[in-house]
Each structure stands twice: as structure tokens, then as C-alpha cells.
């Protein structure tokens, strides 16, 4: 199991569009992946799960992966979150 915390950078947080990008990235990995916010943990490959957390900009989240490619999964997702989902360029 590999765990790392990250701050959500984009202002609107993980609403539908960035959550979709997050899920697409998570689905590139074989590992089981979860997002945790304030003791609530959801499947990172579930749109409803992610949206149910109500993650807004400036929120600290924890990304947890367990499986063969767990470190690569967490690193890839952290990179995506830290990029702000490329929303500032639009």
C-alpha cells in the first residue's frame, strides 16, 4: 500500500470535469485506488464517490493505492492534481 497527501490546486476542486479526468487517469492503473478526505474514503475510479466528497480548491486529500503499480498510480494522480487539471490555461 502506498499513500500520499496532496492539496487540490484548482479553484473549483474536483467537480464533474476534473473528476472525470481523475477517474480516467486512475483507470490506467491496475491497483485499487482510493481518495480520502476527512476520514471518508471512496473508490477513486467512481465518479459518484468522488463527487460525494465535495472536494473544493484548497482541500487536502489523501490518495491511497494498493497493487502492483501502486507507486506509479499515486505519482500519476498527484501530478494530475498538482497541475490543477490544466484548468488555469482555459
N, C-alpha and C positions, 0 to 999 in steps of 0.2 A: 504494500500500500504506500502511495506517495501523496503527500498533502502539501499544499502551498496556499498562502493567503495573497489576495490581490485587491486593490482599490479600483472600483469601477470608475473610469475616467470620463466617459461621455456624459453630458448633462442629463439626458433623459433616462439613462440607465438601460436596463435590459427590457425594453418594450418589445413589441412583436418583431420588428425588423432585425434589430441586433440579436434578439433571442434566436431567431431563425438562423442567422449566421453562426451563432454559438453552437447550435444543435448540429448544423451541417459539419462544422469542424469536429465536434465530439464524435460524430458518426464515422469519421475517418479512422478511428482507433478501435481496436478490439476490446480494450479494457472496459470495465464497468466504471462509469464516471458520475460523480455527484457534485452538486453545488450546495453549500451550507451557508445559511445566513441566520445569525442569532439562534442557534440550536435547532433550526429547521433544516432538514436535508431532503433534497429532491433529486431525481434522476436528471442528469444534465442532457439527456437525449429526449426529454419530454417537454414539449412547448408549454403545455398547461402547468406542468410542475414548475418550470422556470418563472412563468408569468405569475404564478400564485405567490411567489416570494416577494413580489413588489419591489424589485431592486431598482433604486434610483441612483443617479450620479452621486459620487462621493461615498457610496456604501462599500464597506469592507466585506468581501465574500471569501469563502474557502473553497478551493477546488480539490477534490479527492478522486484519485483513480486507483484501481486495483486490477492488475492483469499484466500480460506480457509486455505491453508498451506503455505502462503507466507513467513513467517519467516523461516520455515524449508527448503523451496526451496532455499532461498538466502543463508542460512547457509551451505547447502549441496554443492551448486555450488562454494561458496567461498572456502570451504575446498578442493574441487577438483582443483581449480585454484592454490591455495597456495601449493598444493602437487607437482606442476609442471607437472601434468598429469603422474607422475611416469616415466617420460622420462629419468631422470638422471640415473636410475638404469639399463638402457638397453645399 
